[in-house]
């Protein structure tokens, strides 16, 4: 079980862990140097050993391994006579292995640090591109609205010449605004995926560092124990010192040391920072015709809804793979493969949270301009709304790890976010490393579940709802709706897709497109 992954995230946690690992390597390098100098100073007896003891006092380590090193310091301080043959044994059996182990860990550490730096740099660049695209999209929207106002003014003045001149300009402005917004949306998605890539690479790097630190502690313990045996064989006169070293070695515990490092040097758990997709039309302070604002918001909400459906379908495949790995460990390919699948589940859930929160922001804007009840969202309290340097809305969602754990184990206690009559169904998919249950994947009927060909009993109606926006079904099982229709709701999925019946037709539809009326 990894302890570092839960400790080294917040407040430059990886940098702090990197310093800890580097300090461990430096400790190994210095300790190898101490042993070599110890062998060289054997002929100088007490004077040389005392000088080395003063140098040893500058070395530092964490946990129970330090008590072993302190015992060796005492032995160096107290021992004044050593045989010349002990010098060769000390060099060949202890000093060189420590040095080799330290150098090997330094070589292994470099590419791990480089990979984390690379993904972090990529994330910073993509977020910078996203900010520039947002600024450009906002400017194109302003130009579009200015052109639209000019066309309206020309129509009011019945100036056909100006209308003919301005109409193409409006068309070009609308195309430019759509293109700029699409670029901003694509970069927002790329930015989130870059964050997820960095998160995955760093999580793997933290696990690798933890394994390296555990290996270093274990090897140091074994080498120190070997050194102790040499002392017992060569220097019976220092039996008291060796007894102290034996006692210290017996107390070395890699689990305890890892826990100590995590508790004392850890900076806190992971808290993802997701920059939401903020559309300029969602800014109520931005001057814009109400009908046009509503139309653009509905179009962009439809885009995000489709993306959510695709992400949910993709998550089903990852959940299935996790279940296969969990039930057949030999098939998984080891710890790395299992961790990759778990990280994919976390990233899929994070992307669904990102899309749901972005939908929630747009639906709040729609509710504001239609004077309807705004939707409820059980993660809305973790959305921070600010303005960026250009004056545009900037929404950031930061879900604490503790909240994720609560949702994972107590999903039944989550608040129902579709209680009010005008509320859209917004449900954040909980980040979890557990696979979905079969009953959570499908609510449909199976022919094999019936003993005869009798028509199944019609599901009971749980409520009635009024359709707010037109919905044209694109997949098998979708229920097409027209604004103003009243529909019987028979089931509400956690994913935000509901099942209903109207005029004898049954199918699924997005819950955000309707409001509950009874």
C-alpha positions as CSV (number, residue, x, y, z in Angstrom):
1,X,0.0,0.0,0.0
2,X,1.5,3.4,-1.0
3,X,1.8,6.0,1.7
4,X,3.7,8.6,-0.2
5,X,0.9,9.0,-2.8
6,X,-1.5,10.2,-0.1
7,X,1.1,12.7,1.4
8,X,3.2,14.3,-1.3
9,X,0.8,16.3,-3.5
10,X,-0.3,19.7,-2.1
11,X,2.1,22.7,-1.8
12,X,4.9,21.4,-4.1
13,X,4.7,18.0,-2.5
14,X,6.6,16.2,-5.3
15,X,9.5,18.7,-5.0
16,X,9.6,18.0,-1.2
17,X,9.7,14.2,-1.9
18,X,12.4,14.7,-4.5
19,X,14.5,16.5,-1.9
20,X,13.9,13.6,0.6
21,X,15.0,11.0,-2.0
22,X,18.0,13.1,-3.0
23,X,19.0,13.5,0.6
24,X,18.7,9.7,1.0
25,X,21.1,9.2,-2.0
26,X,23.4,11.8,-0.5
27,X,23.3,10.0,2.8
28,X,24.3,6.8,1.0
29,X,27.1,8.5,-0.9
30,X,28.4,10.1,2.3
31,X,28.1,6.9,4.2
32,X,30.1,5.0,1.6
33,X,32.7,7.8,1.8
34,X,32.8,7.4,5.6
35,X,33.4,3.6,5.3
36,X,36.2,4.2,2.8
37,X,37.9,6.8,4.9
38,X,37.4,4.5,7.9
39,X,39.4,1.8,6.1
40,X,42.1,4.3,5.2
41,X,42.3,5.6,8.7
42,X,42.6,2.2,10.3
43,X,46.4,2.7,10.6
44,X,46.0,6.0,12.2
45,X,44.1,4.5,15.1
46,X,42.2,6.7,17.5
47,X,43.3,10.1,16.0
48,X,42.0,9.3,12.6
49,X,38.8,7.7,13.9
50,X,38.1,10.7,16.1
51,X,38.4,13.0,13.1
52,X,36.0,10.8,11.2
53,X,33.5,10.8,14.1
54,X,33.3,14.6,13.9
55,X,32.5,14.4,10.2
56,X,29.8,11.8,10.8
57,X,28.0,14.1,13.1
58,X,27.0,16.2,10.1
59,X,25.1,13.4,8.4
60,X,21.3,13.2,8.9
61,X,18.6,10.6,8.1
62,X,15.0,9.8,9.0
63,X,13.5,7.1,11.1
64,X,14.9,4.0,12.7
65,X,17.9,3.8,10.3
66,X,19.4,6.8,12.0
67,X,19.7,4.9,15.3
68,X,21.8,2.3,13.5
69,X,24.0,5.0,12.1
70,X,24.4,6.6,15.6
71,X,25.6,3.2,16.9
72,X,28.2,3.1,14.2
73,X,29.3,6.6,15.2
74,X,29.8,5.5,18.8
75,X,31.8,2.5,17.6
76,X,34.1,4.8,15.5
77,X,34.5,7.1,18.5
78,X,35.4,4.3,20.9
79,X,37.5,2.1,18.7
80,X,41.2,3.1,18.5
81,X,42.7,-0.2,17.3
82,X,41.7,-2.1,14.2
83,X,43.6,-4.8,12.3
84,X,44.9,-4.1,8.8
85,X,43.0,-6.9,7.2
86,X,39.7,-5.4,8.4
87,X,40.5,-2.5,6.1
88,X,40.2,-4.7,3.0
89,X,37.0,-6.3,4.2
90,X,35.4,-3.0,5.0
91,X,36.2,-1.6,1.5
92,X,35.2,-4.6,-0.6
93,X,32.1,-5.8,1.3
94,X,30.5,-2.6,2.6
95,X,31.8,0.7,1.0
96,X,31.7,-0.4,-2.6
97,X,28.2,-1.9,-2.5
98,X,26.8,1.3,-0.7
99,X,28.4,3.4,-3.4
100,X,27.2,1.3,-6.2
101,X,23.6,1.2,-4.8
102,X,23.7,5.0,-4.4
103,X,24.9,5.7,-7.9
104,X,22.3,3.3,-9.4
105,X,19.5,5.1,-7.6
106,X,20.8,8.5,-8.8
107,X,20.8,7.2,-12.4
108,X,17.2,5.8,-12.0
109,X,16.0,9.0,-10.4
110,X,17.0,11.4,-13.2
111,X,14.5,10.1,-15.9
112,X,11.7,10.0,-13.4
113,X,12.2,13.6,-12.5
114,X,12.6,14.6,-16.1
115,X,9.2,12.9,-17.0
116,X,7.4,14.8,-14.3
117,X,9.0,18.1,-15.3
118,X,8.1,17.5,-18.9
119,X,4.4,16.8,-18.2
120,X,4.2,19.8,-15.8
121,X,5.7,22.1,-18.5
122,X,3.2,20.7,-21.0
123,X,0.4,21.5,-18.6
124,X,1.6,25.1,-18.1
125,X,1.9,25.6,-21.8
126,X,-1.5,24.3,-22.6
127,X,-3.1,26.4,-19.9
128,X,-1.4,29.4,-21.3
129,X,-2.7,28.5,-24.8
130,X,-6.2,28.0,-23.2
131,X,-6.1,31.5,-21.7
132,X,-5.1,33.1,-25.0
133,X,-7.8,31.2,-26.8
134,X,-10.4,32.3,-24.3
135,X,-9.4,35.9,-24.8
136,X,-9.6,35.5,-28.6
137,X,-13.0,33.8,-28.3
138,X,-14.3,36.7,-26.1
139,X,-13.1,39.2,-28.6
140,X,-14.8,37.4,-31.5
141,X,-18.1,37.2,-29.6
142,X,-17.9,41.0,-29.0
143,X,-17.3,41.6,-32.7
144,X,-20.2,39.3,-33.6
145,X,-22.6,41.1,-31.3
146,X,-21.5,44.5,-32.6
147,X,-22.2,43.4,-36.1
148,X,-25.5,42.0,-35.1
149,X,-26.5,45.3,-33.4
150,X,-25.6,47.2,-36.6
151,X,-27.8,44.9,-38.7
152,X,-30.7,45.4,-36.3
153,X,-30.2,49.2,-36.5
154,X,-30.2,49.1,-40.3
155,X,-33.4,47.0,-40.4
156,X,-35.1,49.4,-38.0
157,X,-34.1,52.3,-40.4
158,X,-35.3,50.3,-43.4
159,X,-31.9,51.0,-45.0
160,X,-31.7,48.1,-47.5
161,X,-28.3,49.3,-48.7
162,X,-26.8,49.1,-45.3
163,X,-28.5,45.8,-44.6
164,X,-27.0,44.2,-47.7
165,X,-23.6,45.6,-46.7
166,X,-23.7,44.6,-43.1
167,X,-25.3,41.1,-43.3
168,X,-22.2,39.4,-44.8
169,X,-20.1,41.1,-42.1
170,X,-22.4,39.6,-39.5
171,X,-22.1,36.1,-41.1
172,X,-18.3,36.3,-41.1
173,X,-18.3,37.5,-37.5
174,X,-20.6,34.6,-36.4
175,X,-18.3,32.1,-38.2
176,X,-15.2,33.7,-36.6
177,X,-16.8,33.6,-33.2
178,X,-17.8,29.9,-33.6
179,X,-14.3,29.0,-34.8
180,X,-12.6,30.9,-31.9
181,X,-15.0,29.3,-29.4
182,X,-14.3,25.8,-30.8
183,X,-10.6,26.5,-30.5
184,X,-11.0,27.6,-26.9
185,X,-13.1,24.5,-26.1
186,X,-10.6,22.2,-27.7
187,X,-7.7,23.8,-25.8
188,X,-9.8,23.6,-22.5
189,X,-10.1,19.8,-23.1
190,X,-6.4,19.5,-24.0
191,X,-5.5,21.5,-20.9
192,X,-7.6,19.1,-18.7
193,X,-6.1,16.1,-20.4
194,X,-2.6,17.5,-19.9
195,X,-3.4,18.0,-16.2
196,X,-4.5,14.4,-16.0
197,X,-1.3,13.2,-17.8
198,X,0.8,15.2,-15.4
199,X,-1.2,13.8,-12.5
200,X,-0.7,10.2,-13.7
201,X,3.0,10.6,-14.3
202,X,3.5,12.2,-11.0
203,X,1.5,9.5,-9.2
204,X,3.6,6.8,-10.8
205,X,6.8,8.8,-10.0
206,X,5.8,9.1,-6.3
207,X,5.3,5.3,-6.2
208,X,8.7,4.7,-7.8
209,X,10.4,7.0,-5.4
210,X,8.7,5.2,-2.5
211,X,9.9,1.8,-3.8
212,X,13.4,3.3,-4.2
213,X,13.4,4.6,-0.7
214,X,12.2,1.3,0.7
215,X,14.9,-0.5,-1.3
216,X,17.6,1.9,0.0
217,X,16.5,1.4,3.6
218,X,16.5,-2.4,3.2
219,X,19.9,-2.5,1.5
220,X,21.4,-0.1,4.0
221,X,20.1,-2.3,6.8
222,X,21.6,-5.5,5.2
223,X,25.0,-3.8,4.6
224,X,25.1,-2.4,8.1
225,X,24.3,-5.8,9.4
226,X,27.1,-7.3,7.4
227,X,29.5,-4.6,8.7
228,X,28.4,-5.6,12.2
229,X,29.3,-9.2,11.5
230,X,32.7,-8.1,10.4
231,X,33.2,-6.2,13.6
232,X,32.1,-9.2,15.6
233,X,34.6,-11.5,13.8
234,X,37.5,-9.1,13.8
235,X,37.2,-7.0,16.9
236,X,36.1,-9.0,19.9
237,X,37.3,-6.2,22.1
238,X,34.5,-4.0,21.0
239,X,31.8,-6.5,21.9
240,X,29.9,-3.8,23.8
241,X,29.7,-1.6,20.7
242,X,28.6,-4.4,18.5
243,X,25.8,-5.3,20.9
244,X,24.5,-1.7,20.7
245,X,24.7,-1.9,16.9
246,X,22.8,-5.2,16.9
247,X,20.1,-3.7,19.0
248,X,19.8,-0.7,16.7
249,X,19.6,-3.0,13.6
250,X,16.8,-5.0,15.1
251,X,14.8,-1.9,15.4
252,X,15.1,-1.0,11.7
253,X,11.6,-1.1,10.2
254,X,11.1,0.1,6.6
255,X,7.3,0.5,7.1
256,X,7.9,2.7,10.2
257,X,10.5,4.8,8.4
258,X,8.3,5.3,5.4
259,X,5.5,6.3,7.7
260,X,7.8,8.7,9.6
261,X,8.9,10.4,6.4
262,X,5.4,10.7,5.1
263,X,4.1,12.2,8.4
264,X,7.0,14.6,9.0
265,X,7.8,15.7,5.5
266,X,4.5,15.2,3.7
267,X,2.8,18.3,2.3
268,X,-0.8,17.0,2.1
269,X,-3.1,15.0,-0.2
270,X,-3.9,15.6,-3.8
271,X,-6.5,18.3,-4.6
272,X,-7.0,18.6,-8.3
273,X,-7.6,22.1,-9.7
274,X,-10.0,21.9,-12.7
275,X,-10.4,25.0,-14.9
276,X,-14.0,24.8,-16.1
277,X,-15.3,25.6,-19.6
278,X,-16.6,29.2,-19.1
279,X,-18.5,30.5,-22.2
280,X,-18.8,34.2,-22.7
281,X,-22.5,33.9,-23.1
282,X,-22.8,32.6,-19.6
283,X,-21.6,36.0,-18.2
284,X,-24.8,37.8,-17.4
285,X,-23.0,41.1,-17.2
286,X,-21.9,40.8,-20.8
287,X,-24.4,42.8,-23.0
288,X,-26.2,40.5,-25.4
289,X,-29.7,39.9,-26.8
290,X,-31.5,37.4,-24.5
291,X,-32.8,35.1,-27.2
292,X,-29.4,34.9,-28.8
293,X,-27.7,34.3,-25.5
294,X,-30.2,31.5,-24.8
295,X,-29.6,29.9,-28.2
296,X,-25.8,29.9,-28.0
297,X,-26.0,28.6,-24.4
298,X,-28.3,25.8,-25.5
299,X,-26.0,24.9,-28.4
300,X,-22.9,24.8,-26.2
301,X,-24.7,22.9,-23.5
302,X,-25.7,20.3,-26.1
303,X,-22.0,19.9,-27.1
304,X,-20.9,19.3,-23.5
305,X,-23.8,16.9,-23.0
306,X,-22.7,14.8,-26.0
307,X,-19.1,14.9,-24.7
308,X,-20.4,13.7,-21.3
309,X,-22.2,10.7,-22.9
310,X,-19.0,9.7,-24.8
311,X,-17.0,10.0,-21.6
312,X,-19.5,7.8,-19.7
313,X,-19.4,5.2,-22.4
314,X,-15.6,5.2,-22.3
315,X,-15.6,4.8,-18.5
316,X,-17.7,1.6,-18.8
317,X,-14.9,0.0,-20.7
318,X,-12.3,1.0,-18.1
319,X,-14.6,-0.3,-15.3
320,X,-14.9,-3.6,-17.1
321,X,-11.1,-3.9,-17.5
322,X,-10.7,-3.1,-13.8
323,X,-13.2,-5.8,-12.9
324,X,-11.2,-8.3,-15.1
325,X,-7.9,-7.3,-13.4
326,X,-9.5,-7.5,-10.0
327,X,-11.0,-11.0,-10.5
328,X,-7.9,-12.4,-12.4
329,X,-4.8,-10.8,-10.9
330,X,-2.5,-12.9,-13.1
331,X,-4.1,-11.3,-16.2
332,X,-3.4,-7.7,-15.0
333,X,0.3,-7.8,-15.8
334,X,1.5,-6.5,-12.4
335,X,1.2,-3.5,-10.1
336,X,1.9,-1.0,-12.9
337,X,-0.9,-2.2,-15.1
338,X,-3.4,-2.2,-12.2
339,X,-2.3,1.3,-11.2
340,X,-2.7,2.5,-14.8
341,X,-6.3,1.2,-14.9
342,X,-7.1,2.9,-11.5
343,X,-5.6,6.1,-12.8
344,X,-7.8,5.9,-15.9
345,X,-10.8,5.5,-13.7
346,X,-9.8,8.5,-11.7
347,X,-9.2,10.6,-14.8
348,X,-12.5,9.5,-16.4
349,X,-14.4,10.5,-13.2
350,X,-12.5,13.8,-13.2
351,X,-13.4,14.5,-16.8
352,X,-17.0,13.7,-16.0
353,X,-16.9,16.1,-13.0
354,X,-15.3,18.7,-15.3
355,X,-18.1,18.3,-17.9
356,X,-20.9,18.2,-15.3
357,X,-19.6,21.3,-13.6
358,X,-19.3,23.2,-16.9
359,X,-22.9,22.1,-17.8
360,X,-24.0,23.3,-14.3
361,X,-22.5,26.8,-14.9
362,X,-24.3,27.1,-18.3
363,X,-27.6,25.9,-16.9
364,X,-27.4,28.4,-14.1
365,X,-27.0,31.1,-16.8
366,X,-30.0,29.7,-18.6
367,X,-32.1,29.7,-15.4
368,X,-31.1,33.3,-14.8
369,X,-32.3,34.5,-18.2
370,X,-35.5,32.4,-18.2
371,X,-36.4,33.3,-14.6
372,X,-36.6,29.6,-13.7
373,X,-35.3,27.9,-10.6
374,X,-31.5,27.4,-10.8
375,X,-30.2,23.8,-10.7
376,X,-28.7,22.2,-7.6
377,X,-25.3,20.6,-7.8
378,X,-23.8,18.6,-4.9
379,X,-20.3,19.8,-5.8
380,X,-21.2,23.5,-6.4
381,X,-19.7,24.6,-3.1
382,X,-16.2,23.6,-4.5
383,X,-16.5,25.8,-7.5
384,X,-14.7,29.1,-7.1
385,X,-15.9,31.9,-9.4
386,X,-13.5,34.7,-10.2
387,X,-12.5,37.0,-13.1
388,X,-9.3,36.5,-15.1
389,X,-7.0,39.3,-16.1
390,X,-9.1,40.0,-19.2
391,X,-12.3,40.4,-17.2
392,X,-13.9,37.1,-18.3
393,X,-15.4,34.6,-15.9
394,X,-13.0,32.0,-14.6
395,X,-14.5,29.1,-12.7
396,X,-12.2,26.6,-10.9
397,X,-13.4,23.5,-9.2
398,X,-11.3,22.0,-6.3
399,X,-12.8,18.9,-4.8
400,X,-11.0,17.9,-1.5
401,X,-9.8,14.3,-1.2
402,X,-11.9,13.8,1.9
403,X,-15.1,14.7,0.0
404,X,-14.1,12.1,-2.7
405,X,-13.7,9.4,-0.1
406,X,-17.0,10.2,1.5
407,X,-18.8,10.1,-1.9
408,X,-17.1,6.8,-2.7
409,X,-18.2,5.1,0.4
410,X,-21.5,6.9,1.2
411,X,-22.9,7.6,-2.2
412,X,-26.4,6.9,-0.8
413,X,-26.0,10.0,1.4
414,X,-25.4,12.4,-1.4
415,X,-28.1,15.1,-1.8
416,X,-30.6,14.8,-4.6
417,X,-29.7,17.6,-7.0
418,X,-33.0,17.6,-8.8
419,X,-35.4,18.5,-6.0
420,X,-36.7,21.9,-7.2
421,X,-39.2,22.2,-9.9
422,X,-37.0,23.9,-12.3
423,X,-33.7,22.2,-11.4
424,X,-31.7,20.3,-14.0
425,X,-30.2,17.0,-13.0
426,X,-26.6,17.6,-12.3
427,X,-24.8,14.7,-10.6
428,X,-21.0,14.5,-10.2
429,X,-19.6,11.0,-10.9
430,X,-17.6,10.1,-7.7
431,X,-13.9,9.5,-8.2
432,X,-13.3,5.9,-7.1
433,X,-11.0,3.1,-7.8
434,X,-13.8,0.6,-7.5
435,X,-15.5,-0.9,-10.6
436,X,-19.1,-0.1,-11.3
437,X,-21.7,-2.7,-10.4
438,X,-23.5,-4.4,-13.1
439,X,-26.8,-2.8,-12.0
440,X,-25.1,0.6,-12.4
441,X,-24.2,-0.1,-16.0
442,X,-27.6,-0.9,-17.4
443,X,-31.2,-0.5,-16.4
444,X,-32.7,-2.1,-19.6
445,X,-34.6,-5.4,-19.9
446,X,-33.0,-8.7,-21.1
447,X,-34.9,-11.4,-23.0
448,X,-33.1,-14.0,-20.9
449,X,-34.5,-12.5,-17.7
450,X,-38.1,-13.7,-18.6
451,X,-39.4,-17.2,-18.3
452,X,-42.1,-16.6,-21.0
453,X,-43.0,-14.2,-23.8
454,X,-45.5,-12.3,-21.6
455,X,-45.2,-8.6,-22.0
456,X,-43.3,-7.1,-19.0
457,X,-45.1,-5.0,-16.5
458,X,-44.8,-1.2,-17.3
459,X,-42.4,0.6,-14.9
460,X,-44.2,2.9,-12.5
461,X,-44.2,6.7,-13.2
462,X,-42.1,8.5,-10.5
463,X,-42.9,12.0,-11.6
464,X,-44.0,14.2,-14.6
465,X,-41.8,16.8,-16.3
466,X,-42.1,19.5,-18.9
467,X,-39.6,19.7,-21.7
468,X,-37.6,22.9,-21.8
469,X,-35.6,22.5,-25.0
470,X,-35.9,20.4,-28.1
471,X,-34.0,17.2,-28.1
472,X,-33.3,15.1,-31.2
473,X,-32.3,11.6,-30.4
474,X,-29.1,10.5,-32.1
475,X,-28.6,6.9,-30.7
476,X,-30.7,3.8,-30.5
477,X,-32.9,4.1,-27.4
478,X,-33.0,7.9,-27.3
479,X,-36.4,9.6,-26.9
480,X,-36.8,12.7,-29.1
481,X,-38.6,15.6,-27.4
482,X,-40.1,19.0,-28.3
483,X,-40.1,22.0,-26.1
484,X,-43.4,22.2,-24.2
485,X,-44.1,18.4,-24.2
486,X,-45.1,16.8,-20.9
487,X,-43.4,13.5,-20.2
488,X,-43.8,10.6,-17.7
489,X,-40.5,10.0,-16.0
490,X,-40.0,6.3,-15.0
491,X,-36.3,6.3,-14.0
492,X,-33.5,8.8,-13.2
493,X,-29.9,7.6,-13.7
494,X,-26.9,8.9,-11.7
495,X,-25.2,9.8,-15.0
496,X,-27.8,12.5,-15.7
497,X,-29.7,10.6,-18.3
498,X,-33.4,9.8,-17.5
499,X,-35.9,7.3,-18.9
500,X,-39.4,8.4,-19.8
501,X,-42.6,7.8,-21.8
502,X,-44.7,10.1,-24.0
503,X,-47.5,9.1,-26.4
504,X,-46.6,5.4,-26.1
505,X,-42.9,6.0,-26.9
506,X,-40.2,5.1,-24.3
507,X,-36.5,6.0,-24.3
508,X,-33.8,8.0,-22.6
509,X,-33.1,11.7,-22.7
510,X,-30.9,14.2,-20.8
511,X,-32.5,15.2,-17.5
512,X,-31.1,18.8,-17.9
513,X,-33.6,19.3,-20.8
514,X,-36.7,19.1,-18.5
515,X,-38.1,20.5,-15.3
516,X,-40.2,18.5,-12.8
517,X,-43.8,19.7,-12.6
518,X,-45.3,17.1,-10.3
